[in-house]
């Protein structure tokens, strides 16, 4: 079944839910990735170095578990739909406030608040989506939903390429308030999760659920730690690597970023859909292994053309593996805590991988500005880790979420 046929199997209400949650994650990622393009500018304005500014990335990632827990508990108690709307409003206006930061300290604090909002969006949106669609479409929709992340990166790249010369780094953050408009679409087009409506909501039992499922809880955290190193290790400092070590001008950096984000989108769609046939674990393992031979082309090439080819291939495979994650985590998670469990474990993995950019930047500076070596070492290590943790873990493909689905 091709992508068009997959979309046609969704009802109009299911499509509205998928679109809303895809855009929620897309615009969340858009707001996050604005920062990675302007790290050097922020360092210059506040008279500091790149490593110091990367602490803002660290804090954003480190605060995401708190957001996943808080918004997840609210979503499990009061519903996915209203929680998602509140979350989007929160991250949009915090992003806008970043444009007016008078110092690096204030900016870092605001990025921490943004991390809380960002941490909440994925779990709530993924639960709402997966609980609304039919089981046989989960693989494709998982890939589509996760493709929102590189799509957001792509949008940030386009804004950087087209608007940055005119609006500067502060103007980039001002553009980040636009996702707030998505709330209007959700309010008019999206309905509550059928699976959530079927359950009674007498009180939140998340800590009891974690205690009862602690081996699964620890496993999912380990998996997501490796996955977040895999993703952020190939994305966050790649523009800085192109700017600082390869000394490419702004248009070239933006063009390469557009190319590799197109690869990321295609990879998520392909491997997400593929996982419906061959299984979640097998699809992830194939993508992780294929990423290894791409490392020399991705990090060691000198020409813009070959770096673009390597980056396209790398992100096709990295985000290909990620395309399976929304459905894989939701299928593994306990039904009474699906708003909290997937997002919380995902974001705890983010917490343990939050130092990635700072680690890579410090290693690069220690090695005389050799970002290529720092990037390559991390990616080889975590690709192997993703393969091993996934291969020996559980799978629950096709588990039933709700007795009824959205039908119109």
C-alpha angles and dihedrals in degrees: 000000000000126000094264091052090048090055092047091057090064119090119235092258092048090050091051090052093047092048093049095048092043090053092044091057092039094054092042089055090044090058091046097049095049086081096056091062096052103041092110092048093049091049090052095048094048093040097240139108135270093256091058092052092049087068085078088061090047093052093046090055094040093055095049095088090059090053092046091052097044097043091039093055090048091049093050091049104037105019140276098258102058091040091054092051092050091048094053092050090050098052094042095056095042088053090052091051090057089070090068099047108139094198142016090254092057091045091052091051091050091049088053090055089047088053090058090054094043091050092056099049101065099051095045094044094045092049093048091049099044093045091052103049131069118266094244092060096049097096094054094042090047090056091045093049094049090045084069088077097061089036088060089048088050092051090049088051092052092048089049092049098044107028107024095082088057105035104029126210095308092053089052089062091047089060087057092077092072095087088073087079089067089074089072090058093048092048093054104031111028128078130200121274112275090216091054092048091053094058130075115242106205096144143332115275098175096129091049089048092051091048091051094046100034097135090054090044093054092043093053091048091052091048093050093046089059092043094051092050086049093053103036092038090062099037118031101064099025093096089048089050090053093046101041107029102027091033094217118168122249096264092052093049090049093048093051090047091053090051096050093046090054086054090050093052093049092046094053092050094046099046094039090055091040091056090065089066105035102025135262099270096046093050092051093047093051092051093047094050094047090053092066099071089047094064099087093049092045098047109020104044116108104198123078090234097057093040088054091050092048093046092049091052094044095051092043088060100036094049089037088065089044091053089073095051102083093055095035095054094042092050091050095047126094110260096231092057103033092124090057110024102063096040095043094051091043092052094043084057086052089053092055090046094042094104092060098105093043091048093049093046092049092049091048092051091047089053094051098268095315099152091160092065093046092049094046096050093052095046096049091049097048096042088060090045092051091051095049097044092046096044093056097040134092130270132200104183113176099013112161115252103178137010091227132034134205103279108182 
